[in-house]
Amino acid sequence: MPVEAGTTSSATGGKSVGEAYLAECRAALASALKKIEHCLEQLSDTDLSWRQHESHNSIQNVILHLCGNLRQWILHGVGGEPDLRNRPAEFADRANRSKGELLAILRGTIAKCDRVLAACPPERLLEQRRIQGFDTTVLAAIFDTVSHFVGHQHQIVYITRLRLGDAYRFQWAPATPEQGAPAGP
């Protein structure tokens, strides 16, 4: 039997649909961060600024872009912080940042977003917001931001595999024949 919005169920551990949604979004960001960290552990600082073509983004640019997006949509749009984003600078940055610096920026941004999501009352999910020129709801802002983050996490995995070839180490591999052969991060 489906659980109605605002109600609780033993299947969700007594959480409302909104609470379960926020918990799942937090878990998805944490999982994607772990996959990005796994990639960066395998790469050199030089690899982080590599781009296949000049018009492509490096992992460094993708990380700066993800942090800018999270700050604008979650910290500002959901959490009410000032919107200080300079989106073009995220892609124009050509400084050779270290792995440690990029991880610190990314981890710090994710930690702030996690606190905002943990404190967000489920009743606010349908509140209207205007973010980056778009009219949206808190729920949609979170959904779009989390899916955007996961999409770019896959891009980072792909760039890592391009750089490392057969030396790439998968984070997880199936343990049983039913689960199939390793094919991804």
N, C-alpha and C positions, 0 to 999 in steps of 0.2 A: 504494500500500500504506500503510495507516495506521501512524502512529508510536505505539508504546506508551509509556505514562507512564514517565519515567525514562530513555528511550532518546534517541538523537540522530539527526538526519537532515540530509542536505545541503539539503533543502527549508527547514529552519529555521535554516540557517547554522551547523549543528553544535550548536545549542542543544537542551537537553532540552525536553520539553513544558512542564515547570514554568518553566524559564527563559524560554521563548517567551511563556508566559502572563503572567509578571511584566513582561516587556518591553512586551507589548501593553497592559497596564493602565497602565503609566507613559506610554506614547504617547497613550493615550486621555485621560488627565488633562491632559497637555500640550496636546493638540488642543482640548479643551474650554476650557482656560484662554485660549488664543489667541482663541477665538470670543467669550468674555466680554470680554476686553480690547478686541476690535474693537468691540463694542457700547458699552462705556464711553467709548471714544475719541469716539464720536458724540454723547454725552449731556452735559448740564450737571450740575453738582453737585446742583442742585434736582431734576432728573429722577430722580436715584438714590433719593430718598426719596418720589417720587410713587407713589400707589396709586390704582387705579381706584375702589375702594370701601374704606371704612375697615377692613372685615374682610379685605381682600386684603393680600398682602405686597408691599413695595416691593423694588426690586432690592437696596437696602442690606440689608434683612432676609434676602433669599435668600442674599446673599454671606456674611453673618454665620452663617446656618444651615449653609451648605456648609462653612465653616471649622470650626464646632463639630462637625459630623458627621465630617469628615476627622480632626480631632484625636481624637475618641472612638474611631472604628473603625480607623483606620490607625495613628496615633501611639500610642494606648493599646493597642488590641486586637492589633495586629501588632507594634508597636515596643516595647511595655512601659512607655510613659510613664504617669504618673499620670492618672487620669480626672478632670478638673476641669470637665467640661462643665456649663453651665447652659442647657439647651435653651430653656426659656421666655423667657429674656432675649434670645435671638437674635431672637425674633419681637416682643418688647415694645419693643425699642430704637427710639426715635423721635429720637435725636440726628441732627442734620444733618451727617453725615460727608462729608468731601471725597472726590472720586474718587481722589486720590492716597493717602489713608489707606486706603480700601477695597482698592485695588489692592495696596498694600504688605502688608496683612493676608492677602489671598488668595494673592499670589505667595509670601509667606513660608511659609504653611501648605502650599502645593503643593510647594515646594522641600523642606521637611522630610519630607513624605510620599514624595517621589521618592527621597530618601536612604534611608528605611526600606525601600521596595520594592526599591531597588537592592541593599541589603544582605541582603535576605531569602533565605535558602537555600531552594531549591525543595523540599527534603525537609521543610520545616516547613509546607507548604501544607495538609496534612491534620491538623495539630495542632488540638486542641479549644480553644475560647475561650468565655468568657462575657462578652458585650458588651451593654450597655444592657438587661440582663435576658434576653438571648437566648443560647441555647447554639448555637454555630456552629463552623465551621472557619476557619482563616486564609484559605483559598481563597475560601470563601463570603463572609467579611467584606470581602475586597478586591473581589470581584465585585459585591456589593451596593452598596458604597460608590462604586465607579467608575460603575456604572449610575445611581445616585442623583445623582451629580455631573453626569453628562451630561443627565439628565432636567431638572434645574434650570437647566443651561446653556440648554436650549431655552426654558425659561420666561423667562430673561433676554432672549433674542433676541426672543421674542414681546412682552414689555413694551417693549423698545426700539422695535420696529416700531409698537406702539401710540402711543408718544410721538412718533415721527418721521414716521409716515405715508410718503408718497412720497419724503421726503428720506432715508430709510434707505438706506445704501450696503451692498450685499452684499459679503461678504468674498471670495466666489468666484462666478464665473459660467461656465457651459459655454462651451467654445471651439469646439465643432463641432456641426453639426446633429444628429448621432446622440446627443449628450448631453442634448438637450432644452433647454427654456427655463428661465431662472433662476426658482427657486421657493423658495429657502431661503438660509440664512446662508452 
